[in-house]
Amino acid sequence: MNNSKCVQIYQDNHTVTFTSTKNGGTKGDDKGYSEITDKKIIVEKNKKDLYRYLFQCFDNCE
């Protein structure tokens, strides 16, 4: 799926990490999703409005 986006979400005891990805398509050496580590967002787990960080990560996807 060429136009799909994926954000990875990881939660530990104190933080939530949102990681944007690059969509490499369905064929070739770059197929699938790859992390864009320089656009990773780490926030405190109990921070208000976590959804804003999720939406920001979707905007950062390539």
N, C-alpha and C positions, 0 to 999 in steps of 0.2 A: 504494500500500500504506500504509494509515493507521497501522499499528503497527510498521513497520520503522524501524530506526535506521541511521545512517551516521556513521562517524568518519573524518575525513581524516587521513592519516599522511604526513608529509614528512620526509625525512632529508637532511641536508647533511653536510659533512665532520666536524662536531663534535657536532651535536645531532639529536634526533628531536623533531618537533612533532606533537602529537595535538590535533585540533580537533573538538569536538563540533558537531553540527548540529541544526537544528530541521526536522522533517518537516512540510512544508506540504501534503501530500496530493497528489492527482493532478489536481485541477481548481482553477481560479481564479487570481488574481494571485500568490498565495503558493505555488503548486505547486512541488514539488521540495524539495530540501534547501538550507538556508541556514546559513552558518557562525554559530556563537555565539562570537564572537571573545573575549569576556571570560572564557570558560571554556577558553581554549587552554592547553595544558600543554607546556612546552618543557623537555627534560631532556638531559643529556649522553648521547651515543650509546653509550658503554661502561658506562652505569649498570646495575647489576643489577636484575632483576625489572621490565623494561620493560612486561611484560604488565599489571602493576598499574595503570599509567598509562592503558593502553588500556581496561581495564575501568572505571576511573574516568570516562573520557570517555564510554563507553557509558551509564553511570549519569547523566551530565550532559545527555544528549540529551533533546530535547523532542519 
